[in-house]
Amino acid sequence: MFQPLPTPKEMAMWDKMAIEDFNILPEILMENASQEALYILREQFPSLKGKTALIFAGSGNNGGDGFALARHLVNHEVKVMILHSKRQKEYRGTTAGYHLKLAKKMDIPLMHLPEYNMDFLPQVDIVVDGLLGTGFKGHLRSEYEKWIKKINKIGEKAFVLSLDIPSGLNGETGNPSPLAVKADVTITFEEAKLGLFLPPAKPYVGTLKIGKIGIPKKIKIENPCTHYALTHKILNLLSLPPSTLHKGKAGHVLIIGGSPGLCGAPQLAALGALRSGAGLVTVACPQSLKTEVKGCFPEIMTLFVNNSDSYLGPETLEIIKENLFKFKAVVFGPGLGRNKSCLELLKSYLCLENYPLTVFDADSLYFFASYPELFDMIKNKNEVIFTPHPGEMARFFGNKAEDINQQRAKYAYEFVNKYKVNLILKGAATIVAVPGKPLYISPFATPNLALGGSGDILAGILGSLLAQGYSPLNAACLGVYMHGLTGQYLGEKYPYRGNLAQDIANSLPLVLAKVIKQSN
């Protein structure tokens, strides 16, 4: 269900343990990496005979991978030239130096990059990028910027293979620094590094392939990484409903929200809950807005308060308390508004002795960010899920959405460590964070989910899954994956966007049906 996404530091530790604890020679790991890279090229070119290749070899292990790959390509009758960033004598005594020595014995042409006139580089069939590895961070030096620009220029007509990571990308954040190699394929070794999986890296990585190089599984089990990607296998948590199911056993969700001009939000949350399998959905809303909230959906029930100002307030709680035994989960906040009475309702709700599993969304997040002491009122913090988008998350840290998106994992960790609640940080590559657990990252970054109401649909899905009996962690991971998968489906149907938030909800059962059909 989860694919490891080690940080560069974690991957370096795995390498070190394989070498020191298992006595696996680093030269063997490098040889294995080069064989995996060769496999990718043989996949791309059924016959390598007569092809031409330039290998850009940096000063570290990526350069060594390039030296080793050069030997294999020559053995397949490829005409190869190696361009190395350090002088040959500076590789002596290193693992990369071992493979450089073998390349020299095969009489492969070697050129020192700083001394080579880049204007005379030939156009070739294959460019191998082994300049910089996953440990690179900071700003590229001017000579590396020049070399990367040259690789990208040749790559307009050649096939570009990056070893482990496109040179210039930060292995932890996926950000270019300030530019990076644009690969057709990136062959990353043992596991995909965190930065490769994040949205900023997408224009540079091309197709991402994982090549196993022989790190013992025991090392990875005993030293788990701190980030994992959600995979298609997460859907295995879903089970087909029994033929004898009735609505009372499918979960009843309460959605608390609705205010002047914001009646669509609770309605969309209700649709998300219904379309993801909830048996019953009720919206608690002001009486004056019940017709707007319900809209043309007879399936949506309402629990309304007869008040004068069209905002929910603490008096709402008396009606909710009378009916609370009916509900298995609550979604608090869609379209709630920021009226003072809404804040008082939130406080009153948190003072309840027992309340169902709860998703805090939308305007409720505004109050938590404005009054952090509200977190102290949450009785069972492991039974709530907070669902901010980057703009809402920024309020908790006093910065901007752009700052959050630059370091999404960092802020997700800080949030759950500080407030001890479950978190879904929405956006491209949505993050699920739970105190004391790794971060779980969605593989989806689709513009078809970037529209008003999309988050309300997700909140409804989460409420539905909680009401059906899934744990907060499983509900969060499942809900995020189902939401993202539906966005991907809509991207195929509406490649230039234009889908509505309702389309996300309405497409959800069709997407799940498609998944079931493909798995049978």
Backbone hydrogen bonds, N-H to C=O, Kabsch-Sander energy under -0.5 kcal/mol:
donor,donor_aa,acceptor,acceptor_aa,energy
3,Q,229,A,-2.6
5,L,227,H,-2.5
11,M,7,T,-2.6
12,A,8,P,-2.3
13,M,9,K,-1.7
14,W,10,E,-2.1
15,D,11,M,-2.5
16,K,12,A,-2.5
17,M,13,M,-2.6
18,A,14,W,-2.3
19,I,15,D,-2.0
20,E,16,K,-3.1
21,D,17,M,-2.3
22,F,17,M,-1.1
24,I,18,A,-2.2
25,L,23,N,-0.6
28,I,25,L,-1.0
29,L,25,L,-1.6
30,M,26,P,-2.3
31,E,27,E,-2.1
32,N,28,I,-2.9
33,A,29,L,-2.0
34,S,30,M,-2.1
35,Q,31,E,-2.0
36,E,32,N,-2.0
37,A,33,A,-2.0
38,L,34,S,-2.3
39,Y,35,Q,-2.1
40,I,36,E,-1.5
41,L,37,A,-1.8
42,R,38,L,-2.6
43,E,39,Y,-1.8
44,Q,40,I,-1.9
45,F,41,L,-2.8
50,G,77,E,-2.5
51,K,48,L,-2.3
53,A,79,K,-2.7
54,L,126,I,-2.3
55,I,81,M,-2.5
56,F,54,L,-0.6
56,F,128,V,-2.9
57,A,55,I,-0.7
57,A,83,L,-3.0
58,G,56,F,-0.5
58,G,130,G,-2.9
64,G,60,G,-1.5
65,D,61,N,-2.5
66,G,62,N,-1.8
67,F,63,G,-2.3
68,A,64,G,-2.4
69,L,65,D,-2.4
70,A,66,G,-2.0
71,R,67,F,-1.1
72,H,68,A,-1.4
73,L,69,L,-2.4
74,V,70,A,-2.3
75,N,71,R,-2.1
76,H,72,H,-0.9
76,H,73,L,-0.7
77,E,74,V,-2.0
78,V,73,L,-2.1
79,K,51,K,-2.9
80,V,78,V,-0.7
81,M,53,A,-1.8
82,I,109,P,-2.7
83,L,55,I,-3.2
84,H,82,I,-0.6
84,H,111,M,-2.5
85,S,57,A,-2.4
90,E,87,R,-1.3
91,Y,88,Q,-1.5
92,R,89,K,-1.0
94,T,91,Y,-1.7
97,G,91,Y,-0.6
98,Y,94,T,-1.4
99,H,95,T,-1.4
100,L,96,A,-2.0
101,K,97,G,-2.3
102,L,98,Y,-1.4
103,A,99,H,-1.9
104,K,100,L,-2.4
105,K,101,K,-1.8
106,M,102,L,-1.0
107,D,104,K,-2.1
108,I,103,A,-1.9
111,M,82,I,-2.6
113,L,84,H,-2.9
113,L,111,M,-0.7
115,E,112,H,-1.5
116,Y,112,H,-0.7
116,Y,113,L,-1.4
118,M,116,Y,-0.9
120,F,117,N,-2.0
121,L,118,M,-1.5
125,D,52,T,-0.9
126,I,52,T,-2.0
127,V,159,F,-2.9
128,V,54,L,-2.9
129,D,127,V,-0.6
129,D,161,L,-3.1
130,G,56,F,-2.3
130,G,128,V,-0.8
136,F,133,G,-1.3
140,L,177,S,-2.3
144,Y,141,R,-0.5
145,E,141,R,-2.1
146,K,142,S,-2.0
147,W,143,E,-2.2
148,I,144,Y,-2.8
149,K,145,E,-2.2
150,K,146,K,-1.7
151,I,147,W,-2.4
152,N,148,I,-2.4
153,K,149,K,-1.8
154,I,150,K,-2.7
155,G,151,I,-2.5
156,E,153,K,-1.2
157,K,154,I,-1.8
158,A,154,I,-1.5
159,F,125,D,-2.7
160,V,158,A,-0.5
161,L,127,V,-2.8
161,L,159,F,-0.5
162,S,160,V,-0.5
162,S,185,V,-2.3
163,L,129,D,-2.7
164,D,162,S,-0.7
164,D,187,I,-3.3
165,I,163,L,-2.0
169,L,166,P,-2.0
170,N,175,N,-2.1
171,G,134,T,-0.7
171,G,136,F,-0.9
171,G,169,L,-0.5
174,G,170,N,-2.6
177,S,168,G,-1.2
177,S,179,L,-1.1
181,V,167,S,-2.3
183,A,181,V,-0.9
183,A,204,Y,-2.8
184,D,160,V,-2.3
185,V,160,V,-1.8
186,T,207,T,-2.6
187,I,162,S,-2.3
187,I,185,V,-0.5
188,T,186,T,-0.8
188,T,209,K,-2.9
190,E,211,G,-3.3
191,E,189,F,-2.1
194,L,6,P,-2.0
195,G,171,G,-2.9
196,L,193,K,-1.0
197,F,193,K,-0.8
197,F,194,L,-1.5
198,L,194,L,-0.6
198,L,195,G,-0.8
201,A,198,L,-1.8
202,K,199,P,-1.5
204,Y,201,A,-2.0
205,V,201,A,-1.9
206,G,202,K,-0.9
207,T,184,D,-2.5
209,K,186,T,-2.9
209,K,207,T,-0.6
211,G,188,T,-2.8
211,G,209,K,-0.5
212,K,210,I,-0.5
219,I,216,P,-1.0
220,K,216,P,-1.1
221,I,217,K,-2.3
222,E,218,K,-2.4
223,N,219,I,-1.3
228,Y,439,L,-2.7
229,A,3,Q,-3.1
230,L,441,I,-2.8
231,T,1,M,-2.3
234,I,231,T,-2.2
235,L,232,H,-1.7
236,N,233,K,-2.0
237,L,234,I,-1.7
238,L,235,L,-1.5
245,L,242,P,-1.6
249,K,246,H,-1.9
250,A,246,H,-0.5
250,A,247,K,-1.1
253,V,251,G,-0.5
253,V,280,L,-2.4
254,L,329,A,-2.5
255,I,253,V,-0.5
255,I,282,T,-2.9
256,I,254,L,-0.5
256,I,331,V,-2.9
257,G,255,I,-0.7
257,G,284,A,-2.1
258,G,334,P,-0.8
262,L,259,S,-2.8
267,Q,263,C,-1.2
268,L,264,G,-2.7
269,A,265,A,-2.3
270,A,266,P,-2.3
271,L,267,Q,-2.1
272,G,268,L,-2.6
273,A,269,A,-2.1
274,L,270,A,-2.5
275,R,271,L,-3.0
276,S,272,G,-0.9
277,G,274,L,-1.6
278,A,273,A,-2.4
279,G,251,G,-1.4
280,L,251,G,-2.0
281,V,299,E,-0.5
282,T,253,V,-2.8
283,V,301,M,-2.6
284,A,255,I,-3.1
284,A,282,T,-0.5
285,C,283,V,-0.7
285,C,303,L,-1.3
287,Q,305,V,-3.1
289,L,286,P,-1.7
290,K,287,Q,-1.3
293,V,289,L,-2.7
294,K,290,K,-2.5
295,G,291,T,-2.2
297,F,294,K,-1.8
300,I,297,F,-1.5
301,M,281,V,-2.4
301,M,299,E,-0.6
303,L,283,V,-2.9
305,V,285,C,-1.5
307,N,305,V,-1.5
316,T,313,G,-2.2
317,L,314,P,-1.3
318,E,315,E,-0.8
319,I,315,E,-0.7
320,I,316,T,-2.3
321,K,317,L,-3.4
322,E,318,E,-1.5
323,N,319,I,-0.9
323,N,320,I,-0.9
324,L,320,I,-1.0
326,K,323,N,-2.2
327,F,324,L,-1.3
328,K,252,H,-2.5
329,A,252,H,-1.2
330,V,357,L,-2.6
331,V,254,L,-2.9
332,F,330,V,-0.6
332,F,359,V,-3.2
333,G,256,I,-2.8
333,G,331,V,-0.6
336,L,333,G,-2.4
342,C,339,N,-1.1
343,L,339,N,-1.3
344,E,340,K,-1.9
345,L,341,S,-1.9
346,L,342,C,-2.2
347,K,343,L,-2.3
348,S,344,E,-2.4
349,Y,345,L,-2.6
350,L,346,L,-2.4
351,C,347,K,-1.2
352,L,349,Y,-1.5
357,L,328,K,-0.8
358,T,383,E,-1.6
359,V,330,V,-3.0
360,F,358,T,-0.6
360,F,385,I,-3.0
361,D,332,F,-2.6
361,D,359,V,-0.7
363,D,333,G,-1.2
364,S,361,D,-1.7
365,L,362,A,-1.4
366,Y,362,A,-0.8
367,F,363,D,-1.3
368,F,364,S,-1.9
369,A,365,L,-2.4
370,S,366,Y,-2.0
371,Y,367,F,-2.5
374,L,371,Y,-2.6
375,F,372,P,-1.8
376,D,373,E,-0.9
377,M,374,L,-1.3
378,I,375,F,-1.1
381,K,379,K,-0.6
383,E,380,N,-2.0
384,V,381,K,-1.0
385,I,358,T,-2.2
386,F,422,N,-2.6
387,T,360,F,-1.8
393,M,389,H,-2.8
394,A,390,P,-2.1
395,R,391,G,-0.8
395,R,392,E,-0.6
396,F,392,E,-0.7
396,F,393,M,-1.0
397,F,393,M,-0.7
397,F,394,A,-0.9
398,G,394,A,-1.0
399,N,394,A,-1.8
404,I,400,K,-1.7
405,N,401,A,-2.4
406,Q,402,E,-1.4
407,Q,403,D,-1.0
407,Q,404,I,-0.8
408,R,405,N,-0.6
411,Y,407,Q,-2.1
412,A,408,R,-2.3
413,Y,409,A,-2.4
414,E,410,K,-2.3
415,F,411,Y,-2.4
416,V,412,A,-2.1
417,N,413,Y,-2.3
418,K,414,E,-1.9
419,Y,415,F,-2.8
420,K,416,V,-1.8
422,N,381,K,-0.7
422,N,384,V,-1.2
423,L,433,A,-3.1
424,I,386,F,-2.7
425,L,431,I,-2.6
426,K,388,P,-2.4
426,K,424,I,-0.9
429,A,444,F,-2.4
430,T,427,G,-0.6
431,I,425,L,-2.2
432,V,440,Y,-3.3
433,A,423,L,-2.9
433,A,431,I,-0.5
434,V,438,P,-0.5
437,K,434,V,-2.1
439,L,226,T,-2.7
440,Y,432,V,-2.7
441,I,228,Y,-3.0
442,S,430,T,-3.1
449,L,446,T,-1.6
450,A,447,P,-1.3
451,L,449,L,-1.8
454,S,451,L,-1.9
457,I,453,G,-2.0
458,L,454,S,-1.9
459,A,455,G,-2.4
460,G,456,D,-2.2
461,I,457,I,-2.3
462,L,458,L,-2.6
463,G,459,A,-2.4
464,S,460,G,-2.4
465,L,461,I,-2.5
466,L,462,L,-2.5
467,A,463,G,-2.4
468,Q,464,S,-1.6
469,G,466,L,-1.4
470,Y,465,L,-2.2
475,A,471,S,-3.3
476,A,472,P,-2.3
477,C,473,L,-2.6
478,L,474,N,-2.8
479,G,475,A,-2.9
480,V,476,A,-2.4
481,Y,477,C,-2.1
482,M,478,L,-3.0
483,H,479,G,-2.4
484,G,480,V,-2.4
485,L,481,Y,-2.9
486,T,482,M,-2.0
487,G,483,H,-1.8
488,Q,484,G,-2.1
489,Y,485,L,-2.1
490,L,486,T,-2.4
491,G,487,G,-1.7
492,E,488,Q,-1.2
492,E,489,Y,-0.5
493,K,489,Y,-1.6
494,Y,490,L,-3.5
497,R,494,Y,-2.1
503,D,500,L,-0.6
504,I,500,L,-0.9
504,I,501,A,-0.8
505,A,501,A,-1.4
506,N,502,Q,-3.1
507,S,503,D,-1.9
508,L,504,I,-1.1
508,L,505,A,-0.6
511,V,507,S,-2.5
512,L,508,L,-2.2
513,A,509,P,-2.0
514,K,510,L,-2.1
515,V,511,V,-2.0
516,I,512,L,-2.2
517,K,513,A,-2.3
518,Q,514,K,-2.2
519,S,515,V,-1.8
520,N,516,I,-1.1
